[in-house]
């Protein structure tokens, strides 16, 4: 992307409505723009980050055996009346009447719809278990939307739903999703802590929320330091081996983790002193097991091995994909701007031409831009160097390739690592090897 041809409206000043770091930096770096209260347009740079996170979530869901589908944003009110949630959900639900006086709603979640879809198609125990997911926009009419995408009204969410024959099988699905979540957050370079949680309006009696650590987080958390040291991505836990899932879950639940309001001083005292950690955190995911609450209400059943009808056991599993963009920025920024992890950065590198119009600088920049294959931002503006440096730090790509006339004359460029600030003069061949 050439900056002279791009739509990247960066801001020098912080908008007055931006109260937290992620909101401030997403506006200043040109990732989003608010269109109405709690609703944002995702601009080209922000959309690339959103899609990168979405892809990691998708890959880990697929690896756990979940199947992707896509459900509509609008749902029939009749489905929610069957489950008893149409009136109970409250004013956060956006209710709509179409031109034929059919009552609709903009879905805040999809338990009713997925159950209705499966109950018309799944007839035998042989067709279970099933885990289905989609990544879709949701709407919840927050009374006070604030903090940008962290607490907006419209948001992108991955929600998955499991259907099993019995409790034991449902627990297996639950643990698969829990492991998938730990791997997902690690790949995004976030430290995640799973905590026993309230089930809220969704219902059920087994639930965990996932808190990612960030110094500017909304919740005070207390946790076992071992959570920070386990490599979930390269672990040997196998989704198809119940013993592995048991071992994983036992390891998770044996370590202390609590938010401030649930902090148990007695249990905390049993954690070895050297492993005690305190910090701030942001909720980015929530998983639930709720048995037959929805399958029974929606009239779903399957024929068991003996022909008797069995009501499937269910669970649901959510990750706030758009919320994760804000959470990453809250966890990874400095006074100059965003510091994107490599896995989700919108581009790998910024190419800064410090003397636009100099034949050697222009040739080197064009060559690097071509060889990076569209995975770089080329700052080909005629602005002074300070403006380019400031914008590069604000946008926060992992690498900055700084091309000036003195180094260019010798076939050298300066390479800066955004996360550490480390700089080195390197040859053109080695810069590509490092970045790729």
N, C-alpha and C positions, 0 to 999 in steps of 0.2 A: 504494500500500500504506500503510494507516494503522498506525502502530506499536502503537496500542492493540489492534489486532485481528490483529497479525502473529505469526508464529512466527519470531522473530529473537533467539535466545538469546546475546546478547553477554556477554563475560566481562571483568571488570576486571583480574583477575590472569592471568598467563601460566601455562598448565599445565606441570607439571614435565617432561613428555615432549617438549615442543616445543623442538628444538635450533636450528632455523633460522628466519629471518624469516617466510617464507611459511607454514610450519606454525603458528607462533605466531599470526600475524594471521588465518589462515583459521579457527582455533579461536576466537579472541577476537571476530572480527567475525560469528560465527555462520554461516559458509559451509558447514562440514562438521562431522561428529562421527564419531569412530572407533567401529566396532561390533565389530571384532576386529583382531588384529595385521595391519597393512597394508591394512585394508579400511575404507572410509569411506562413510557415508551423506551424500549431497549435500542440504543443506537448501535451502529456497526461494531464498534470496539467491545461494548458490553455484551452484545449478542454472541460474539465469538467466545467469550469467557463462559457465558451461560451454556452454550452448546458443548464446550469442552467438559464442563462438570456433568452435564446431562449424559455424555457419552461414557464417562467413567462409571456413573451410577448404572447405566444400561449394561455395561460389560459385567459388572459384579452381580447384578440381578440374573443375567443370563447364566453366569458361571454357577450360581446357586440352584439353577434348574427352573427359574421362573420364566414365564413366557410373556412376551410383550404384545399388547393389543392397544386399542385406542377407543376410549368411550367419549361421548359428546359432553360438552360443557353444560348443556341444558337438559334437565331431567323433568319427568312428569311428577306433579305433586302427589298423584295416586300411589306411586311407589313408596313415598315417605309416609303416607298415611297408613299403609300396610304395616310398616315397622313401628308406627307410633311416634315418629320423630318430627313429623311435619310441624306440629305446634310446639313441641318441646324444644326444638333447636333455638328458637328465639329470634331476635331482630337481626342477628348476624346473617341469616339466610335472606338472600335477595329473591323475593317472590315476584313472579311475572305472570301476566295474563295475555295470551296471544289474541289475534284478531277473531278467532273462533271461540273465545271465552274459555279456552283450555288453560288450566292453572299449571304453570311451569315454575321452575326455579333454576338459578345458576348454581351448579353443584359446588358445595363446600367440601364434599367427600363422596365416595362412591360405593359404600357397603350395600345399599339397596339395589342399585343398578346392576352391580356385578352378580349379586345373588339371583336377581330376576333373570339375568342372561343365562346363568348356569342351570337354574332349576328347569328351564325349558329345553335344555340340551343334555344334561347328565342324568342318566337313568339307573346305572348299575355301579356297585361298589368297585367293579373292575376299572372304572374310569377315574377313580380317585387314587392318590392325592392329586390336587391341582394347585399351582400357584400362578396367578396371573397378575400382571402389572401394566400400568401405563404411566406416561409422563405427560401431564395435561394441566392446563390453566384452571385455577380454582378462584372462587370469590367468597370472601367473608366480609360482611359490612361492619368493619371495626368502628366503634363509636368515636375513637380518637386515633386515626391512622397517623403514625409518626415513625421517625427513624428511617425514612427511605424504604428500601426493599425489605428491611428487617421486620417491619410491622405494617405492611401495606394491606390494601383490600383485595387486590388481584395479585396472584402469585403462581409460580410454576412449581408443581409438586409431583414427585414420584409416589404413587400409592399402589401397593400390592395387596393381594387378598389370597389367603390360603383356604382350601377346603379339604378336610380329612375325615376318615371314617370314625375315629375315636380320639379320646383325649391324648393317648400316648403318641399317636401319629401327628396330632396337632402340635404337640410340644416339639417334635422333630422339625416341623416346618418353621416354628417360632425360632428355634436355635439356628437353623440355616440362615434365616434372615438376619439374626443378630450378628453372626459371623460375617455375613456379606456387608453389613453396615460398618463393622470395624475395619474391614479391608478397604471399603470405599473411602472412608475418611482418611485413612493412612495414605492412600494414593493421591489424595488432594493435599497432602502435607499438613493435615490437622491432627492434633492430639485429641482423641475422643474418649469420654468417660461415660459408660452406660450406668444409669441410675434407676432404681425401682421408682415407679411413678404412679400417680393417680390415673385412673382410666377415663375420668371426665364424662362428657356426654356420649362418647362412643360406647361405653360400657365394658363389662368384662372383669376378670379378676387376676390378670397377669399382664403387666405392662412395664416397659422400660423407656426412658427418654435418653437421648444422646446429647451430652453437653460437650462442646468443643472449647478448648481453653483459649481465652483471649483476655489480655489485661484490661480491656474496656468492656468486658462482658457484663450482662445484666444481673447475673446471679453469683453469689459467693459460694464456692465449692470446696469441699474437703475430700481428699482422695489418697489412695495408696499410690506411691510413686512408681510401683511396678507397671501401672497402666501405661506409663510413658516409654517403657523399655521393650515391650513385646512387639515383635515383627509379625503382624498379622498377614501381610501380603505373601511372605515367604514361609509361613508356617506350614506344617505338614497335616493340618486338620483337613479331613476329607468329608465333603458334604454327603457322600453316600454311605459313610460309616457311622452308625449311631454311637459307637463307642467314642469316636473322635468328637462328635458333637456334645456328648455328655462331658468329656474331659474339658472341652472349650468352655462350656457353660459353667461347669464347676469352678473353673479358674476365674471366670468373670465374677461370679457371685461370691467367691471367697474373699475378694478384695474390697476394702471399704471405699464407699463413694456416697456422698450426700450433699445436698444443697443446704444453705444456712438454716432454713426453716425445719429441716429434718435431721439436723446434725445431732448424733447420739454420742454424748461424751463418754459413756461407758464403753461402747464399741470402739470409739476412736482411740481410747487408751490402750487397746490391744494391738494397734498397729505399731510396728517397730519405729522408734523415733527417727531413724535415718530414712524411713520411707514415707513419713508424713509430709503431705503437700497441701498447700492452700492456694487458691487463686480465684480468678473470675471466669465465668463461662457463659456460653450462648447455646440455647437449645436449637438443634438443627434436624432432629429426627425423633420419631416416636413409634413404638411397636406395641401391638395389643393382641392378646388372645381373649376371645369373648364367647367361646363355645357355640351354642345354638341360638343365640339371641336373635340374629337376623335370619338365619336359614329357617328357623321355626316360624317366625313371624311372616316370612315371605312364602311359606308353603313349600319349601324345598325338601325333598327326600329322595333316597336312592334305594334300590333293592339290594339287600345284604346277601351274604352267601346262602342263607337259608330261605331267601325270598321275602323275609320280613323287611318292612320299610325302616330305613335308618336316616335320621336327620344329621347332616354333616356338621362337623365342628369347624369353626372359622377363626381366622385371625386377620388383622390388617396391619400394614407396615408403611409408614410415611417418611419421606425425606423432603425437606424444603429446598428444592434445587435453586430457585432464585434467592432464597434466604441465605444459602451457602455462599453466594457471591459476596454478600455483605459480611458474612461471618469470616471469610478468608481475609478480607481487607481489615476487619477489626483485629485479627490475629497477626497480620503481616503488613505493617506500614511503618513509616517513620515521618519526621517532620517535612520531608521533601515530597512524599507521595506514597503510592502503592508499591508493594514488593510482591510481584506475582510468583507463586511456585511454578516450576517448569511445566508441570503436568497440565495446568489449566490456563497458562498465559495466552493472551489472544494472539501474540506473535512471539517468536523466539528472541528477536533482537531488534534494536533501533540502530539504523545507520545514520550517523550524523556527519554531514558534509560541512566542514567548517569554512570552506571557501568555495561556495557555489560559483561556477564560471571558470575556475582553475582547471585546465585541461586534464592534468594528472589526477586531481581529486575527483573530478567528475567521472573519469574513466574507471578508477578504482571502485567508486561507489556503485556505478552502474553494473560493473562486473560482479561485485558482491551481491547486489540486489538480485541479479539474474540467477546466480548460483544458489542463493537461499530459497529459490523456488516459491516466491510469494509468502514466505514465512518470516518476513521482516517488514518493519516500517522504515521507509526511506525519507528522512527529513531533508528534502531537496529545496526547502524554502531559502530565501535570501536574507533571513533574519540573522542578527548577530549571534555569536556562539552561546552567550549566556542564556538567551531565550531557548535555544535548542537543548542545552543541558537541563534547564529547569523543566521543560516539557517532558524530556526523556525520563527524568526522575519521577515526575508526577504520574506518568502513564505506567511506569514500573516494570517494563519488560525485563526478562532475566539478564540479558546482555546488552551492552552498548558498544557499538563499533565506531570509534571516533577517528575520522579521516581529516587530517590537516596537511597543509602543503609541505611542511618540513619532513614529516615522516613519509608522506606519499612519494616524495622525490627519491627516497631510499627503499621503496617497496614495503614500507612498514605502516601499521595502524596501531592505535591504542585500543585495548580491549578492557572494558570495565564490567565487573560482576555487580549487578544492582544490589543483591542481598548483602554483600559484605563491603562494597565500595572498593574492593581490590582492583588495581589497575596494572596493566602490563603492556609493554610495546611488543608486538608480535608480527610475524610475517603474514602475508596474505594467505598462504596455504594453511598455516597452523590455526588461523582464526576460524576458518570454516570447520576444521576438525574439532575444535573445542566446542563450537556452538552446536554442531550436529551430533 
